[in-house]
Amino acid sequence: MTDSGNAEAEPTELAEIRGFGYERARDELVNVVKMLEQGGMDLDDSLALWERGEALATRCEEHLAGARKRVEDAISRSEAEEQV
């Protein structure tokens, strides 16, 4: 989710997530979910945390898609070698 009224959040707070490995993004996402489930934050803090969670989930999905592609490519290569 992107909020055009809060465009500054992407470059400063959320851009760092692009460099996260899968495990780091997953672990932080788990913590974000726990914090949101506990509640007690004001609306702005909750929304900022939710946006971070969305960015972390997207990063995890990117890693998983890359892993899926690598597995599919390896299977295709293996099948091609078997046909030779």
N, C-alpha and C positions, 0 to 999 in steps of 0.2 A: 504494500500500500504506500502510495506517495501522496503527501499533502503539499500542494503547491504553495500554501501559506507558510510552510516550514521547510523551505528548500535548504536552509543552512544545516539542518541535521545530517543530511547525507554526506557532505564533504568532511565534516569534522568528527561526528560521533559514529557514524555507520560505515564510513569508507574503510576503516581498519578491519572490518569483518571480511572484506574481500581477500585478505591475506591469511585468514584462519584456515587451519587444517580441519578435516572432518571431525576429529575427536574433540578439538577445542570448541568448535562451533556447537557440536551436540551437547557437550557438558554445560556450556554457558546457556544454551537454550533450555536445558532441564532446570537450571537455576532460575531463569527468567519465569518459566511456568510456575515454579514453586512460589516465587515472590508474588506473582499475579494472583495465584490461588489464595494466598494468605490475606490479600487485601490490605486495607488500612492506609493506602496511599491516596493522595488527592488525584483528581482526574487528569491533570497535566502529566504528573509523574507516571500514572498508569498508562496513559497513551504513549508516552515516550518509551516506556519499557516494552509495551506491546509492539511498537514499531521496531525496536531492536530485536525482539523475538521473531518478527516476520523476516527481518534481514538475516538472522541466524538460520532460520528454517530454509530460506532460499539458498544460503551457502551450503547447507547440508545436502539439499536436493541437487545442487550443481556437482558436488563431489560424488554423490551416488550415481548421477547420470554419466559422469566420466568413468566411473568404475564399471558401470553396465556396458558402456561402449567398449572399454578395453576387453572385457570378457567376451563380448560378441565378436570382436575382431580376432581374438585368439581362437575362438571356436571356428570362425570362418577360415582362418589360416590352416588350422589343423585339418579341417575337412578338405580344403584344397590340396594339401599335401598327401592326404590319403587317396585322392583320386588320381594322383600322378603315378 
